[in-house]
Amino acid sequence: MSSKSQEANMDFKIEKFSAINTASVRNTGPYESVTAAWMTLLMNPCIMPLINESTMYIGVCYDDPRKVAEAELRYDACVSGVEGFVCSDPVKPLVIEAGDYAVYRHVGSYKGLAEAYPVIYEKLIPEAGRKPKSGAASLQIYRNLPINTPEDQLITDVCVPLD
């Protein structure tokens, strides 16, 4: 086994998630253009006061960019811990389903995330004897933020719901 695949396996596990209530803003278009959705969400006066040190920042990725046109890619920028928020468009509630998730930890630039998906779906999940949940969106849980973290130290957990 190569050191790269050993490294990938060390950063991979199966976890059981509880449902996560979030506030979200949808972005349709290239995944590189999601910053506007994040700014809309985080600067919203209904959401800003609810954000604290326990808030989770989650990207919900609905489409495979290898199969869906870039202009049609769907992504929801989400924050947790906002139970009971009252807002209107474009901020909407979104519940992330409970269940088993394959979790792969990516360290480094967000630009490298695309390379992780084939490894997760085609190698790590099958090697674990599991299957991705058909039609389910994957999650990107951002464990630190680019506003105060060097790009090469960003930590993102890529989470794939499992059957």
N, C-alpha and C positions, 0 to 999 in steps of 0.2 A: 504494500500500500504506500502510495506517495505521501510525503509529509503534508502536502496541501490537502489531500483527502482525509488524512488523520486529523489535521487541524479543523476541517469542516465538521467532522463527526464529533469533535470535542465541543463544538458550539451548537450542537443539535440535541433537542430533547422533546419529549411529548409531555404536554402540561394540560391539566383540566382547568378551564376558565369558567368563572361565574359570569352571568350576564353583566354587561357594562352599559349603563345609561350614559348617553353622550348628547352634546349639542353638536350639530354638524353644519357645514357649508359645502355644497357640491361644486366641483370643478369638472367641466367637460372640455377635453382637449389634451394636448401633450402633458405627460406627467411632469415635465420640466416647468410647467406653467402653474403649478399648484400654490405658489406663494401668495397669489392674490386671494385665494380662498382662505388661506391661513390668516391673512391680514384682516379680511372681512370678519372672520370668526373672532379672532383675539381682540380686535379693537371695538367689537360691538358692546355698547354700554350695558346690555343685559347680561353679558358673559364676563366682561372684564373683572367685576368685583367678586366673581365666584372662583376665579383661578387662584390656586395656592400651591404650596410645595407638594401636595399629594395629587395634584391634577396629572392625569395621563394625557399625552398628546399622541393621537392615533390617526394614521392615514388608512382609509379603506379603499383598496384597489379592486375594482370590479372586472377589469378586462385585461386580457393578455395582449400586450402591444405587438406580438408576433402574428396575431389573428384579427385584431380590430384596428381600423384606421386611426391614426394619431388624433385626428380631429374629433373622434367619437369616444375616446377613452374617458371613463368615468372614475372619479376619485372624490371621496368625502374627507375633508379635514374635520377632525373631531376632538373634543375635549371631554374628559370624564369629570365626575364630581359636581355636576350642575343640576342635580335633581330639583325639580320644581321651578326651573327657569321659565320665564314668560318672554317670548320673543315672536317676531314675525319674519317672513321671508327676508333674506335668504337663509336665516338660521332655523334649523329644524331639529326636532329630537330624533335620535337614532339609537336603537338598542342593538348592541353587538351580542350575538347569541352565545349562550353557555355551551360548553362541550369540550371535547378533546381537540387540541391544536398541536401541530408540529411547530416547534419554535426554533428558528435558526438565528443566532446572533451574528450580525454584520458589524464590523468595526471599520470605520473609514468614511469616505465621501459617499453621499447619496447616489452619486453617479455610478458607483459599483453595485448598487442593489439589483439592477437588471440581470447581472451575471449570476446572482445567487439563486434566482428562481428556477432555472433548469436543473441545477444541482439539487435543490430541495425537492422538486416535483418528480424528477426522473431518477434520482439516486437515493437520497436520504429517506424519503417517505417509503418507497418500496423496500429498501433494506430494513426498515423498522417493521415490515409486515403490515403496513397500513395503506389506506387509499385516501386521497383528498376527497372531501365532500363535493359531489357534483354540483356545479353551478354556484358554489359559495365564493364569496369575495375573500381575498387574503387581507391581512392587516399588517401595517408597519407601525410598531410601537416605538416612539422616539424616546430613548432613555435619557438623552441630554439634548441640548438645542444649539443650533449653529450661532445663535446670538452671543453665546458665552463659551463656546467649545471650538478648538481648532478642528478643521475639516477632517484631518486624519485620525481624530479621536472621537468622532461621532459614533454613538452606539445605537443601532436600530435592531429590534427584534422583529424578524419577518415571521408571521404567524399564519399557518394554513389550517383551516378547519378540516377535521378528519371524520370519515364515516365510522 
